[in-house]
Amino acid sequence: MTPALPPGTAAAWQSLVDDLDGDRAAVAGFAGSWAGLLPHRTGALLGALARTDADGARDVLLTLACTADMLGMDRLADAASQGLDALEEDGVAGAQRHTDRITDEARTAAVVVASALAQEGWSNL
């Protein structure tokens, strides 16, 4: 695939390409849009938690966990899942304990995606 992607992430992207009958442009577009939305999503999470809006926080955490998993961004998926578990167990205060890790992993994921999309294999779509 591309050397910028960790092996598990590369496999996830290839699986998406295969599911879309080889449409690498669609996967690249999805990944780029997803990475571009990460600052908004982490901001929405922080805002929901600041307002003690458990439902809003749950929506963001589910979105982050599921989409990160789909793209093979396992560390972000794990961080968001742990935040979701903490929200369910300990409420907003529990989820707040995970925000630093979630935002750090989101930043890292965005860099990984941008780096991968800048590689020759993805840039000449």
C-alpha positions as CSV (number, residue, x, y, z in Angstrom):
1,M,0.0,0.0,0.0
2,T,2.0,3.0,1.2
3,P,4.9,3.1,3.6
4,A,3.3,6.1,5.6
5,L,0.7,3.8,7.0
6,P,1.3,1.4,9.8
7,P,0.6,-2.2,8.7
8,G,-2.8,-2.5,10.5
9,T,-3.9,0.8,9.0
10,A,-2.7,-0.1,5.6
11,A,-4.7,-3.4,5.8
12,A,-7.8,-1.4,6.8
13,W,-7.5,1.0,4.0
14,Q,-6.9,-1.9,1.5
15,S,-10.0,-3.6,2.8
16,L,-12.0,-0.4,2.2
17,V,-10.5,-0.2,-1.3
18,D,-11.5,-3.8,-1.9
19,D,-15.1,-3.2,-0.6
20,L,-15.4,-0.3,-3.0
21,D,-14.3,-2.3,-6.1
22,G,-10.8,-0.7,-6.1
23,D,-11.9,2.9,-5.8
24,R,-8.8,4.3,-4.1
25,A,-10.0,7.8,-4.7
26,A,-13.1,7.2,-2.6
27,V,-11.0,5.9,0.3
28,A,-8.6,8.8,0.0
29,G,-11.4,11.2,0.0
30,F,-13.1,9.6,3.0
31,A,-9.8,9.5,4.9
32,G,-9.0,13.1,4.1
33,S,-12.4,14.3,5.1
34,W,-12.3,12.3,8.2
35,A,-8.9,13.7,9.2
36,G,-10.1,17.2,8.5
37,L,-13.1,16.7,10.8
38,L,-11.0,15.5,13.7
39,P,-10.5,18.9,15.3
40,H,-14.2,19.7,15.0
41,R,-15.1,16.3,16.6
42,T,-12.6,16.6,19.5
43,G,-13.8,20.2,20.0
44,A,-17.4,18.9,20.1
45,L,-16.4,16.3,22.6
46,L,-14.8,18.8,24.9
47,G,-17.8,21.1,24.5
48,A,-20.3,18.4,25.3
49,L,-18.3,17.3,28.4
50,A,-18.0,21.0,29.6
51,R,-21.8,21.3,29.3
52,T,-22.2,17.9,31.0
53,D,-24.0,16.8,27.9
54,A,-23.6,13.0,28.2
55,D,-25.7,12.3,25.1
56,G,-23.6,14.7,23.0
57,A,-20.4,13.2,24.3
58,R,-21.6,9.7,23.7
59,D,-22.4,10.6,20.0
60,V,-19.0,12.0,19.4
61,L,-17.2,9.2,21.2
62,L,-19.1,6.6,19.2
63,T,-18.4,8.4,16.0
64,L,-14.7,8.6,16.8
65,A,-14.4,5.0,17.9
66,C,-16.3,3.6,14.9
67,T,-14.7,5.7,12.2
68,A,-11.2,5.3,13.6
69,D,-11.7,1.6,13.7
70,M,-12.9,1.5,10.1
71,L,-9.7,3.4,9.0
72,G,-7.4,1.2,11.1
73,M,-6.5,4.0,13.5
74,D,-6.5,1.6,16.4
75,R,-5.0,3.9,19.1
76,L,-7.7,6.5,18.5
77,A,-10.4,3.9,18.3
78,D,-9.1,2.5,21.6
79,A,-8.9,5.9,23.3
80,A,-12.4,6.8,22.2
81,S,-13.8,3.4,23.3
82,Q,-12.2,3.8,26.7
83,G,-13.7,7.3,27.0
84,L,-17.1,5.8,26.1
85,D,-16.7,3.1,28.7
86,A,-15.8,5.6,31.3
87,L,-18.8,7.8,30.3
88,E,-21.1,4.8,30.8
89,E,-19.5,3.8,34.1
90,D,-18.7,7.1,35.7
91,G,-20.6,9.7,33.7
92,V,-19.1,12.9,32.3
93,A,-16.4,13.1,34.9
94,G,-15.2,9.6,33.9
95,A,-15.0,10.6,30.2
96,Q,-13.2,13.8,31.0
97,R,-10.3,11.8,32.4
98,H,-9.7,10.5,28.8
99,T,-9.9,13.7,26.8
100,D,-6.1,14.3,26.8
101,R,-5.4,10.9,25.3
102,I,-8.3,11.2,22.8
103,T,-7.2,14.6,21.6
104,D,-3.5,13.5,21.4
105,E,-4.5,10.3,19.4
106,A,-6.7,12.4,17.1
107,R,-3.8,14.7,16.3
108,T,-1.6,11.8,15.6
109,A,-4.2,10.1,13.4
110,A,-4.6,13.3,11.4
111,V,-0.8,13.5,10.8
112,V,-0.7,9.8,9.7
113,V,-3.6,10.3,7.3
114,A,-2.1,13.5,5.8
115,S,1.3,11.8,5.5
116,A,-0.2,8.8,3.8
117,L,-2.2,10.9,1.4
118,A,0.9,12.9,0.4
119,Q,2.6,9.6,-0.7
120,E,2.9,8.9,-4.4
121,G,0.5,6.0,-4.3
122,W,-2.3,8.2,-2.9
123,S,-1.5,11.6,-4.5
124,N,-1.9,10.7,-8.1
125,L,-5.6,9.7,-8.0
